[in-house]
Amino acid sequence: HHLAEALFKGAGRAFRQALSPADELQSTKGTLA
């Protein structure tokens, strides 16, 4: 369960960065917060 969740979050983060690199910092802050 934890592995799947980690992979899902990682994929989502990578997809978000690829989709809008300008919002990379905001996305990272949102994930950590």
Buried (B, 14 or more C-beta within 10 A) or exposed (E): EEEEEEEEEEEEBEEBBEEEEEEEEEBEEEEEE
